[in-house]
């Protein structure tokens, strides 16, 4: 659960579903102007799944990392696949999430060159 603090978080990315009825929002910590985030905390720390009417259907925490690769929705809009990596020298992970935020699968990708 995300704390209800003003300006505590920012959107890192948004992916609309194929039919446009929902979105996957990458949420990252928001730091004050002039402050530096700790290493590894530049990217999204969670994905929130939200309908157009602002109803949140699910949330999934993400591993720490600075790089985000491609993402794609399933044609029926029930799952999102996303590639994440800690840095350019590390292996990446392919995550498949459902709109309730459950992690359905995870696959290691060797040195994807994101």
C-alpha positions in Angstrom: 0.0 0.0 0.0 1.3 3.5 -0.9 1.3 6.1 1.8 -1.2 8.9 1.4 1.4 11.8 1.4 1.2 14.7 -1.0 4.1 14.7 -3.6 5.5 11.5 -2.1 5.3 9.7 -5.5 5.5 10.4 -9.2 4.5 8.5 -12.4 7.4 7.0 -14.1 5.4 5.5 -17.0 1.9 4.7 -18.2 0.7 2.0 -20.5 -2.9 2.1 -21.7 -4.6 -1.3 -22.3 -5.5 -2.3 -25.9 -9.2 -1.2 -25.5 -8.3 2.0 -23.5 -10.4 1.1 -20.5 -7.5 0.7 -18.0 -3.9 1.8 -17.5 -0.7 0.3 -15.9 1.0 3.2 -14.1 4.6 3.0 -12.9 4.9 4.7 -9.6 8.3 6.0 -8.3 9.4 7.8 -5.2 9.4 11.6 -5.7 12.3 13.4 -4.2 12.5 17.1 -3.4 14.2 19.4 -5.9 18.0 19.3 -5.3 18.0 16.0 -3.4 19.4 12.9 -5.0 17.6 9.6 -4.8 19.7 6.7 -3.4 21.4 4.5 -6.1 19.0 2.1 -7.7 15.8 4.1 -6.8 15.4 6.1 -10.0 12.7 3.9 -11.6 9.3 2.8 -10.7 9.0 0.8 -7.5 5.4 -0.4 -8.1 2.9 -0.8 -10.9 -0.7 0.3 -10.2 -3.5 -1.0 -12.5 -6.3 1.5 -12.8 -9.6 1.8 -14.7 -10.5 5.0 -16.5 -13.0 5.8 -13.7 -9.9 5.9 -11.3 -10.8 2.6 -9.6 -7.6 0.8 -8.7 -7.8 -2.9 -9.5 -4.4 -4.0 -8.3 -0.8 -3.1 -7.5 2.4 -5.1 -7.8 5.8 -4.1 -6.3 8.7 -4.1 -8.7 12.4 -5.0 -7.9 14.9 -2.1 -7.6 16.3 -1.1 -10.9 17.1 1.8 -13.2 16.2 0.3 -16.6 12.9 -0.5 -18.1 12.6 -2.4 -21.4 9.6 -3.0 -23.5 6.1 -3.7 -22.1 3.0 -5.1 -23.8 -0.6 -5.9 -22.8 -2.2 -9.2 -23.7 -4.8 -8.7 -26.5 -7.7 -9.2 -24.0 -6.2 -6.6 -21.6 -6.0 -9.0 -18.6 -2.1 -9.2 -18.4 0.9 -7.0 -18.8 4.4 -8.2 -19.6 7.3 -5.9 -18.8 11.1 -6.2 -18.9 13.2 -4.7 -16.0 16.9 -4.6 -15.2 19.0 -3.2 -12.4 21.6 -1.8 -14.9 23.2 -2.4 -18.3 25.6 -5.0 -17.0 23.0 -7.2 -15.3 20.5 -9.8 -16.5 17.0 -8.6 -16.9 13.7 -10.1 -15.8 10.5 -10.5 -17.8 7.5 -10.2 -15.5 3.9 -11.1 -16.5 1.3 -9.5 -14.2 -2.5 -9.6 -14.1 -4.6 -6.6 -13.5 -5.1 -7.6 -9.9 -1.4 -7.1 -9.4 -0.5 -10.8 -9.1 2.8 -11.9 -10.6 1.9 -14.7 -12.9 5.4 -15.5 -14.2 9.0 -14.3 -14.1 11.8 -15.2 -16.6 15.5 -14.3 -16.5 16.9 -12.8 -19.7 20.7 -12.9 -20.0 22.3 -9.5 -20.7 19.4 -8.0 -22.8 21.3 -4.7 -23.7 18.4 -2.4 -22.8 
